[in-house]
Amino acid sequence: MLLMSSRYSSQQVVYDVADPLHARLLCRLTNTSAHLFTGDTFEYLKPVSASETDVMLHSLGSGNESVAGKFPFSATTTSWLPDQSVAAYTHTVPADNANLPGGGVDVELYARGLTGHLFTYPIPLTDCICRFGLPPQTLAVSPDGQYVAAGWPIGKGGRPILVYRVSDRTLAITLDSAVSNAFWNRVGHRLFLGRSPADVEQSWTPEAGVVALAGATGWAFLPSQSPDGGQVAYTAYAGQDLRTYLYDVKAGSTRMLIDKLRSQALFVKDGWVWYLEEGPCDPMVCGAPWGTQPTGKVFAMQLTTGTETDVGFPAGENPVVLQDGHADWTSFGPGEFWPGT
C-alpha cells in the first residue's frame, strides 16, 4: 500500500500499488494524521475529548475498525511511533502582535507516559507564487524514538528547524536557517536536510554532526525516500526545465530518470517510482508564470530497467485531476511507508 499526502490540504489518500501500473484508490482521509500499519491496515487519530485521542486501527479488507490505543492529549497533527511510546504533536497559537503577529505553533511531546511542551515557533508571514508552493511544516519523530524535529523556517519571521532529544527533552541542534525541510532515514536517527538553494545535500546525526552527502546535488523539490531507505527521488531544474532524479545513498551517486519534462517523483514501492508528465502552457491561460503544468498523465518507472509506462487508474481515481483545462495535483505528495508494506 501507499499512503500519499496532499500538498495543499489536510487530505491523505491510500492506494493499492501491488501492481504499480494499475493502481486502485482504497480510501481518502481528511483532517487527521494516519500511518500504514500492515499491508492491509492503517492507523489514524480520532480525538474523543479535550484531553484524549483514540488511535484507530482500520482494516481495508473487512472494513472493521478498533481502538488500538489512546493518547492523553487531543490533536490530529501528530507524528508517532508504531508502538505508541513516543508522539510529537502540535497546537496552533492565536496571533500576538508583540511576539507572534501571524500566530504560532506549540510543539508538544508525549514520551514515557508524560506530555510536555517543547517549544513554540511563529507562523511566518509569507506567500509564494512558485511552482511547488511553500515547504510543509516539519514534525517528525525519529524511527528509533530518540529525537524530534520540528519547525517551519520560511518567509518573514520564520525560525530554524529544531531537533530535541526525547530522553531529557533538551535541544540537540538548531539547524541552519537555509534548511527548509527535513526528514528522517527509515531507521535510526539520521536526519536528511533539504536546503534551497543547495549544491550538495547534507545529513545530521548526533554522533557525526552535519555532514555532506557524497554525490548528492540539491534535492530541490519534494524528496521521496524509498521504502528500504536506499534511494531518494526528487524534482529539480535542469536549466529552465523540470526533470526527475534519483540519488543512491550507498553508492553516493545521482542520475536523471529520463531527459523529458517530468515532475514530482515519488516512490510507491521498492524499485518503482511514479511521476507526472509536465507540459508547456501559456502563462496567461494556465496561470503558471513558469510556463509548465502537469498534463494529468502519471508515469511509472521500474528503476532496474528504466522503462517508463503510463499508470492506469479507474475513473475518478487519478491523483491528478483536470478541471477546466487546469491541473490540480494537490494529492500528489511524497508517499509514506510505516512501519513497512
C-alpha positions as CSV (number, residue, x, y, z in Angstrom):
1,M,0.0,0.0,0.0
2,L,0.9,3.6,-0.5
3,L,-0.2,6.5,1.7
4,M,0.1,9.7,-0.3
5,S,-0.2,13.1,1.3
6,S,-1.9,16.1,-0.2
7,R,0.5,19.1,-0.6
8,Y,-2.1,21.8,-0.1
9,S,-4.8,20.4,2.1
10,S,-5.3,18.0,5.1
11,Q,-6.2,15.1,2.8
12,Q,-4.3,11.8,2.6
13,V,-5.1,9.0,0.2
14,V,-4.3,5.3,0.3
15,Y,-3.6,3.3,-2.9
16,D,-3.2,-0.3,-3.6
17,V,0.1,-0.4,-5.6
18,A,0.7,-4.2,-5.7
19,D,0.7,-3.6,-9.4
20,P,2.2,-0.1,-9.7
21,L,0.9,0.1,-13.3
22,H,-2.7,-0.4,-12.3
23,A,-3.2,1.3,-9.0
24,R,-6.5,1.4,-7.1
25,L,-7.7,4.1,-4.7
26,L,-8.7,2.5,-1.4
27,C,-9.7,5.4,0.7
28,R,-9.4,9.1,1.5
29,L,-8.6,10.5,4.9
30,T,-9.3,14.1,5.9
31,N,-8.4,16.3,8.9
32,T,-6.4,13.6,10.7
33,S,-2.9,12.0,10.8
34,A,-2.5,8.5,9.5
35,H,0.1,5.8,9.1
36,L,0.2,2.5,7.3
37,F,0.4,-0.3,9.8
38,T,0.4,-3.6,7.8
39,G,-0.2,-4.5,4.2
40,D,-4.0,-4.4,4.9
41,T,-4.4,-1.9,7.8
42,F,-3.7,1.7,8.7
43,E,-4.0,3.7,11.9
44,Y,-5.4,7.2,12.2
45,L,-6.2,9.6,15.0
46,K,-9.6,10.4,16.3
47,P,-9.9,13.0,19.2
48,V,-12.6,12.0,21.6
49,S,-12.3,14.7,24.2
50,A,-10.3,17.8,25.0
51,S,-7.7,15.6,26.6
52,E,-7.9,12.2,24.8
53,T,-7.3,10.9,21.3
54,D,-8.0,7.4,20.1
55,V,-5.6,5.6,17.8
56,M,-8.0,3.8,15.4
57,L,-6.9,0.7,13.5
58,H,-8.8,0.3,10.2
59,S,-8.8,-2.9,8.1
60,L,-9.2,-2.3,4.4
61,G,-10.1,-5.9,3.8
62,S,-13.0,-6.2,6.2
63,G,-13.8,-2.5,6.8
64,N,-13.6,-3.2,10.6
65,E,-12.2,-0.7,13.0
66,S,-10.9,-1.0,16.5
67,V,-9.2,1.2,19.1
68,A,-5.5,0.3,19.0
69,G,-4.5,2.7,21.7
70,K,-5.1,6.1,23.4
71,F,-3.0,9.2,23.7
72,P,-3.6,11.6,26.7
73,F,-3.9,14.7,24.5
74,S,-6.2,16.0,21.8
75,A,-4.6,16.5,18.4
76,T,-4.7,15.4,14.8
77,T,-1.4,16.9,13.6
78,T,0.8,14.2,15.2
79,S,3.9,12.1,14.4
80,W,4.0,8.9,16.4
81,L,5.8,5.5,16.6
82,P,4.1,2.2,15.8
83,D,4.3,1.1,19.5
84,Q,2.8,4.5,20.5
85,S,5.6,5.1,23.1
86,V,6.5,8.4,21.6
87,A,4.4,11.1,19.9
88,A,5.1,14.7,18.9
89,Y,2.0,16.9,18.2
90,T,1.1,20.5,17.6
91,H,-1.5,23.1,18.5
92,T,-1.9,26.4,16.9
93,V,-1.5,29.6,19.0
94,P,-3.5,32.8,18.4
95,A,-1.8,35.8,17.0
96,D,0.1,38.1,19.4
97,N,1.1,41.4,18.0
98,A,4.1,41.6,20.2
99,N,5.6,38.1,19.7
100,L,3.5,36.1,17.1
101,P,1.9,38.5,14.7
102,G,0.9,35.7,12.4
103,G,0.1,33.3,15.2
104,G,2.2,30.3,16.2
105,V,2.6,26.6,16.7
106,D,3.1,24.9,20.0
107,V,5.2,21.7,19.7
108,E,4.4,19.1,22.4
109,L,6.0,15.8,23.2
110,Y,4.5,12.6,24.7
111,A,7.0,10.1,26.0
112,R,7.3,7.7,28.9
113,G,3.6,8.3,29.6
114,L,4.1,12.0,30.1
115,T,3.2,15.0,28.0
116,G,5.1,18.3,27.9
117,H,5.8,21.4,25.9
118,L,9.0,21.6,23.8
119,F,8.9,25.0,22.1
120,T,6.8,27.4,20.1
121,Y,7.6,28.7,16.6
122,P,5.9,31.5,14.7
123,I,3.7,31.0,11.6
124,P,5.7,33.1,9.1
125,L,4.2,36.0,7.2
126,T,4.7,34.9,3.7
127,D,3.2,33.8,0.4
128,C,4.7,32.1,-2.7
129,I,3.9,32.4,-6.4
130,C,6.1,29.4,-7.2
131,R,5.8,26.0,-8.9
132,F,5.7,23.8,-5.8
133,G,4.4,26.2,-3.2
134,L,5.8,26.6,0.3
135,P,7.7,23.8,2.0
136,P,5.4,22.0,4.5
137,Q,5.8,22.3,8.3
138,T,8.3,19.8,9.7
139,L,7.1,17.5,12.5
140,A,8.8,14.1,12.8
141,V,9.8,11.6,15.4
142,S,12.9,9.6,14.5
143,P,12.3,5.9,13.9
144,D,14.2,4.9,17.0
145,G,12.2,7.3,19.1
146,Q,15.2,9.3,20.3
147,Y,14.7,12.6,18.6
148,V,12.0,15.0,17.3
149,A,12.5,17.5,14.5
150,A,10.0,20.4,14.1
151,G,9.7,23.9,12.7
152,W,8.8,26.0,9.7
153,P,11.7,28.2,8.6
154,I,10.2,30.1,5.7
155,G,9.3,33.7,4.9
156,K,9.5,36.7,7.2
157,G,9.9,35.8,10.8
158,G,10.4,32.1,10.2
159,R,12.8,30.4,12.6
160,P,15.1,27.4,12.0
161,I,14.0,23.7,12.5
162,L,15.0,22.5,15.9
163,V,15.9,18.9,16.9
164,Y,15.1,17.8,20.5
165,R,16.2,14.8,22.4
166,V,13.3,12.7,23.7
167,S,15.1,11.3,26.8
168,D,15.7,14.6,28.5
169,R,13.6,17.0,26.3
170,T,16.6,19.2,25.6
171,L,17.7,20.9,22.4
172,A,20.1,18.7,20.4
173,I,20.7,21.1,17.4
174,T,19.4,24.3,15.8
175,L,19.6,23.7,12.1
176,D,20.8,26.2,9.6
177,S,18.1,28.6,8.6
178,A,18.6,27.6,4.9
179,V,17.2,24.1,5.8
180,S,13.6,24.4,4.7
181,N,12.6,20.8,5.3
182,A,14.0,17.7,6.9
183,F,13.1,14.0,7.1
184,W,14.5,11.0,9.0
185,N,16.1,8.0,7.5
186,R,13.8,4.9,7.6
187,V,15.7,3.5,10.6
188,G,17.8,5.1,13.5
189,H,18.2,8.8,13.8
190,R,19.9,10.1,10.6
191,L,18.2,13.3,9.5
192,F,18.4,14.4,5.9
193,L,18.4,18.2,5.4
194,G,16.7,19.9,2.5
195,R,18.3,23.2,1.7
196,S,17.3,25.6,-1.0
197,P,19.3,26.5,-2.9
198,A,21.9,23.8,-2.4
199,D,24.8,22.5,-4.4
200,V,25.4,19.5,-2.1
201,E,22.8,17.9,0.3
202,Q,23.6,17.2,3.9
203,S,22.5,15.0,6.8
204,W,22.8,15.2,10.6
205,T,23.3,12.7,13.3
206,P,24.2,13.4,17.0
207,E,27.4,11.3,16.5
208,A,28.8,12.9,13.4
209,G,27.0,16.3,13.3
210,V,26.2,17.9,9.9
211,V,28.0,16.2,7.0
212,A,27.8,16.5,3.2
213,L,26.3,13.6,1.3
214,A,28.7,12.4,-1.3
215,G,27.4,12.8,-4.9
216,A,24.1,14.4,-3.8
217,T,23.3,17.6,-5.7
218,G,20.5,19.7,-4.4
219,W,17.2,17.9,-3.8
220,A,15.3,21.0,-4.9
221,F,11.7,19.8,-4.6
222,L,9.7,17.1,-2.9
223,P,12.3,14.5,-2.0
224,S,10.8,11.0,-1.6
225,Q,12.7,8.2,0.1
226,S,12.4,4.6,-1.0
227,P,10.8,2.1,1.5
228,D,14.2,0.4,2.1
229,G,15.9,3.8,2.6
230,G,18.5,3.2,0.0
231,Q,17.4,5.8,-2.6
232,V,15.8,9.3,-2.8
233,A,13.8,10.5,-5.8
234,Y,13.2,14.3,-6.3
235,T,12.5,17.0,-8.8
236,A,14.9,19.8,-9.8
237,Y,15.5,22.2,-12.7
238,A,17.9,21.3,-15.5
239,G,18.4,24.8,-16.8
240,Q,14.9,26.1,-17.2
241,D,13.2,22.7,-17.5
242,L,11.9,20.4,-14.8
243,R,13.4,16.9,-14.5
244,T,13.2,14.0,-12.1
245,Y,16.3,12.5,-10.4
246,L,17.4,9.6,-8.3
247,Y,20.1,9.6,-5.6
248,D,21.6,6.3,-4.4
249,V,22.6,6.6,-0.8
250,K,25.1,3.7,-0.7
251,A,26.8,4.5,-4.0
252,G,26.7,8.2,-3.4
253,S,25.6,8.9,-7.0
254,T,22.8,10.9,-8.7
255,R,21.2,10.3,-12.1
256,M,18.4,11.8,-14.1
257,L,15.5,9.4,-14.5
258,I,14.6,10.5,-18.0
259,D,15.5,13.5,-20.1
260,K,12.0,14.8,-20.6
261,L,9.6,17.2,-18.9
262,R,8.7,15.4,-15.7
263,S,8.0,16.4,-12.1
264,Q,7.0,15.3,-8.6
265,A,8.8,11.9,-8.5
266,L,7.8,9.7,-5.5
267,F,8.4,6.1,-4.5
268,V,5.4,3.8,-4.5
269,K,7.3,0.7,-3.6
270,D,10.9,-0.5,-3.7
271,G,12.2,-0.3,-7.3
272,W,9.3,1.8,-8.6
273,V,8.6,5.5,-8.8
274,W,5.7,7.5,-10.1
275,Y,6.0,11.0,-11.5
276,L,4.0,13.4,-13.6
277,E,4.2,14.4,-17.2
278,E,4.8,18.1,-17.4
279,G,3.7,20.1,-20.4
280,P,4.2,23.7,-21.7
281,C,1.3,26.1,-21.1
282,D,0.5,29.7,-21.8
283,P,1.0,31.6,-18.5
284,M,-1.8,33.9,-19.4
285,V,-4.2,30.9,-19.8
286,C,-3.0,28.4,-17.1
287,G,-1.9,31.0,-14.6
288,A,1.5,29.4,-14.2
289,P,4.2,32.1,-14.8
290,W,6.9,29.4,-15.0
291,G,5.2,28.1,-18.2
292,T,4.5,24.4,-17.5
293,Q,2.0,22.4,-15.6
294,P,1.1,18.7,-15.2
295,T,-0.9,17.3,-18.1
296,G,-2.8,14.8,-16.0
297,K,-0.7,11.8,-17.0
298,V,1.1,9.7,-14.4
299,F,4.1,7.7,-15.4
300,A,5.7,4.8,-13.5
301,M,9.3,3.8,-13.9
302,Q,10.8,0.4,-13.0
303,L,14.3,1.6,-11.8
304,T,16.2,-1.6,-12.7
305,T,15.1,-1.3,-16.4
306,G,14.5,2.4,-16.8
307,T,11.2,1.6,-18.5
308,E,8.6,4.3,-18.4
309,T,4.9,3.3,-18.6
310,D,1.6,5.0,-18.2
311,V,-0.2,4.2,-14.9
312,G,-3.8,3.1,-15.3
313,F,-6.4,4.4,-12.9
314,P,-10.1,3.6,-12.7
315,A,-12.4,6.5,-13.5
316,G,-12.1,9.2,-10.8
317,E,-9.1,7.7,-9.1
318,N,-6.2,9.5,-10.8
319,P,-4.5,11.7,-8.2
320,V,-4.1,14.4,-10.8
321,V,-7.5,16.0,-11.7
322,L,-8.0,18.2,-14.7
323,Q,-10.7,20.9,-14.2
324,D,-11.4,23.4,-16.9
325,G,-8.1,22.6,-18.6
326,H,-6.1,23.2,-15.4
327,A,-4.3,20.5,-13.5
328,D,-5.0,20.1,-9.8
329,W,-2.1,17.9,-8.4
330,T,-2.7,18.6,-4.8
331,S,-2.9,15.0,-3.7
332,F,0.4,14.0,-5.4
333,G,2.9,14.4,-2.5
334,P,5.7,12.1,-1.2
335,G,4.4,8.7,-0.1
336,E,4.8,7.1,3.3
337,F,5.7,3.5,4.4
338,W,5.3,2.9,8.1
339,P,6.4,0.6,9.6
340,G,6.5,-1.3,6.2
341,T,4.4,-2.8,3.5
